[in-house]
Amino acid sequence: MALGYLFGGGVGSEPQGIELYESSAPVRTLYEEISEWTGLTPEQILRAELPEGRERRQSAGTIREAALALAVHDLLAAAGLRPDVVGGLSLGAMTASCLAGGLDRRSLFTMLARTANAPGPRPSDPEEGMALAFVPTEDAETARPWRGRAHLHLAGDFGPVADASQRIMMLAGHRTAIEELAADAPPGTIVPLPDRAIGVHSPLRRPFRDFISPHLAEMPFTAPRIPLLSCLERRELRTADDVRHMFERNSTDPISLVDVYEGMRERDVRLGIVVGPSIPEGVLAFPFPVVHVESTEHIRLAVSQAYDLGIDFSFVGSGMQGV
């Protein structure tokens, strides 16, 4: 019976991790290490306003999200829980790679800090945006009103909602194209995301990919020590080159939560730990029970549910031994 960890990919602006930081000395130590690697103080990582500038803001937000994910992982490990298989979306895919042994923590956070220097849009570039698309589950392959429209790209597939009536897709594109699509579509089916100004997981991120690729080529990737599932296609990443290639494609290629959780189902995952708040609780359908963890109380709940399901606790007492 396997335990799977799922890491979401959203980069929010809200403070995160404060309760874990204030209640746990090991978490405070972790944030001090991340501060050394990134140049951000623990206070900036936890709760400060994100900086101005599109790429600097994105960089700080990813550091905040990844720090919380590692803190949750370490506290679960200290309580005796470690995953048998991991996977994630976008930033979560990179965090999962780190925790699977595909790269060390310093390398991950140094890379995230470096992205602050990525080139921003030129004054002549169209504004970018994102949207969620809600399509009937039975027509998910055909009922796609964005097909044939210029400057719109399918950026992600989150799968069916909990009652299986709809499937949630993510779109990226020029903001005007997204707004025009939302105006033409039935109400509530295309929902622009007003706080998303970067067309992630689409060809619009090619300049960012070109910027970060030389750095990725020099990073010390290694073969994962536990199964690591890709969010870019249904497969396991087995080698250092597999992990590096996923990092390179991550900014420009569409992501799929379905590929991750179906891969976990095939590996007999009976409980999923959803780390952090970026995958909303109770909205999506999963093929196994999931526990959402971002606080101390959630950690107790996850341990209790794992115990009830007979998950192996052979790592009890191992403490914080993250990559």
N, C-alpha and C positions, 0 to 999 in steps of 0.2 A: 504494500500500500504506500503510495508516494505522496509527498508534500511538494506543491509547486508555489513559487513566488512570482507574482505578476507586478511589474513596475510600470506605472502610467507615464505618459509623455507630456502632459500639459505643463506649461510654464506660467504660473500665476504670479500675481504681484502681492498677494496677501502674506502677512507674516506666518511663518510655519516653524514648528519644532520647538517652540518656546517652553512648553510644559515638559517635554523630554529633557531639554537642556537644563532647566532649573531643578529637576528632580534627580538627575543622574550625573555623578562625577565622571564615569567613562564617556558619556556623551559630551560633556564639557571638554574633556581631553581631545575627543575626536574633532570638535569644532576648532580647537586651538591648532591642531594639525592642518586642517583645511585652511585656516587663516594664513598659516605659513606658506602654503602652496599657492594661494590665490591672491594674497595681498588685501583681502577683505577682512575686517575685524569680525569676531563672532556676532557682535551686535548688528553689523551690516548684513551678515548672512541671515540672521534670524528675523529681524523686524524693520530694518531701515527702509525708507522709500527707495525703490530701484532707481538707478541713475538715469539721466537724460541720454538721448541718443539710442537709436533702434538696436544696434548690435551690443552696445554696452549694457543696455537694459536686459536684453535677452541673455547675455552671458551671466549677469548677476542672478537672474531668475533661475537659470539652470543650476548654478552652484547651490542656491537655496534648496531646490527640489532634491538634488542628488545628496546633499548633506543629510536631509531628513530621511531619505531612503536608507542610507548607510547606518544612521542612528537606530532606526527601527530594526534593521537586519541584525545589528550587534546586540541589541537588547533581547531579541528573540533567541539569538545564539546563546547568550548568557543564561536564558531560561531553559535551554536544552533543545531548542528547535533549530534545525538547519534544513534547507530545501534539498530535495532530490533532483529537481529540475527548475530552471529559471527562464524567464523571458520578459520582454517589455516592449513598449512602444516608444519610438523616437529617443528622447533622452533616457527613458526607461530601458531601452535596449542597450544603451551604453553602460548604464549603471548595472544592469544584470550581467553584462560581460565582465565587468570588474569583479562582481561578487562570485562569478563562476570561475575566476582565475585567469580570464583572458587578458587582463592587464592589471597593473597595480594601481592603488588609490592615488598616489602622487601623480602618476601620468594622466589619469582621468581628470583630476581637478586642474592640473596645469594646462591641459588642453582646453577645458571649459573657460578658464581665465583668458587664454590666448584669443578666444573667439571674440572678445570685446573689441579687438583691433580689426575685425573683418570690415571690408568696405561697405559703407551704407549706400542707400539709393542716391542716384544723381538727381539734381533738381528737375531734370526733364523726364525722369522715370515715372510711369503711372503708379498711383498708390496701390498697394497690395492689400488683400484681405482674405478672410477665411469665413466659411459658413458650414453649418450642419444641414444635411439633407435627410428628410424622413420619408422613406419610400415604403410602399406596401411590401411585406415580406414575400408574398407569393409572386410579386412582379419585380423583385429586386434587380434582376438582370436586364429587364427591359424598360421599367418605369424610371428612366433617368433623364429628367428634363434639361440637364446641362449638356447632353450630347449634341454635338454639332455647333455649339456656341463657342465663339472665339474667346481666348484669354481665360478659359476656365479649365481646371484640372481636377480629376479625382485624386485626393490626397490621402484618404484613409477609409477603412471599413471597420466599424466597431461591432457589427453583427446585429442580431435581433434584440429588441427590447424585451423586458421580462415577460410580457404577455404574448410575445411572438407576433404581434400585429404589424409591427414596422421594423425596418432595418435602418440603422443610423450610419450614414456616410459623411465624410468630411471633404469639403471642396476648398481649393485654393485658386486664387486668380487675381485679376485686376479688380479693385474695389467697385468700380462702376459696373463691370460685368456681373459681379455678384449681386449688386443692388438691383440691376435690371432683371436678373433671373428671379430674385425674390419677389419683385413686383408682378412678374408675369405668371408665377406659379400659384397654385391654390394656397390660401392662407395657412401658415404654420408648417408648410412642407420644406421651405428653404429659409433658414434662420441665420442671417449674418451675425458674426461674432464681433461686436464693436471694439473689443480690446485686443484684437489680433491684427497686427499691422505687417506681418511677414507671411508670405505665401509659402509656408513650409511644405516639405514633401512634394515638391513640384519643380518643373524646370525653372521657375523663377528664382530658385536658390542656387543656380549654377555658379554665380560669382562667389558665393560663400563656399561652395564645394571646392572651387579652384583655389581659394585662399587657404583652406585648412588642409588640403590634400598633401602638400609637402611636409607639413608637420606630422600628419598621420604616418607618412612613409618612414619617419624616423622613430616613431614610438615603439616601445618594446612589448609588442603583443606576444601572447603565448597561447598554447592550446588550452581550452577550458578544461577544468578538472571535473566538472559535473555537466550534465546535458544543458546546453544553452540553445534556446530556440530563436530563430530569426523571426522578425516581424515583417520582413520584405518578401518572403515566400515561405511555403510550408517545408521547412527543413531544419536540421540541427547544424549548428556551427561547430566544427570539430577541430579545426586547425587555427594557428595564428593568422594565416592568410585569410581564412574565412572571416575571422573577427575584424581584421583590418578592412577588408572589402565591405563589410556591413557598415562600419564607421564612415567609409568614403561615400557610400550610396545613401546613407541615412537622411541627408538633407534634401535630396532631390527625388527620391523614389517614394511611392505611396506605401503606407503602412497598413497592417491588418492585425487587429486584435484576435480575429477568428483563427488566423494561422497559428497564433501563440496558444490559445486555449485548446484548440483541437489537437495540436501537438502534445499538449499536456494530457489530454484525455487519452490519447493513444499510448501514453506512457503510464497509465493507470494512476494518474493523480486523483486522489479522493478528497483533498482539501486544498483550496487555493488561498494564499495570503496575498491580498491586494495591498501593496505598500504605498502609503501616502494618499492624498485626497484627489488625485487627478483623474481617477476612474470613479465616477459617481456611484454611490452605494444605492442598490435597489433598482437601478435603471436598466441594466443590461442582463441578458440571459447568459448563464455559464453552464457548462455541462457537468459541473460538480459544485458542492457548496464552497462559498468564499467568505472570508472574514476580512474586513477592511481595517487596516491598522495604521494609526498615526499618533496614538497617545498611550500612556501607561495602562489605562483601563482596557484599551483595545488589545494590548499585548497579553494581559491576563485572560481576556476572552479567547484569543487565538490559542493560547496554551491549553486552556480548558477544552476547547473544541477538538484540538488535535489529540488530546488524551482520550476523550470520549470515542474518537474514531479509531483509536489504536495505533496512532502514528508513533514511530520509533523515537524514543527519547535517549538514545545512547550517547548523545553529546552533552548530557547534563553535567555541569561542572566544568565544561571546556572553556567557559568565559569568552571574552572578546578576542577572537582569533581571525579577524577579517583579513582579506587579501592586502 
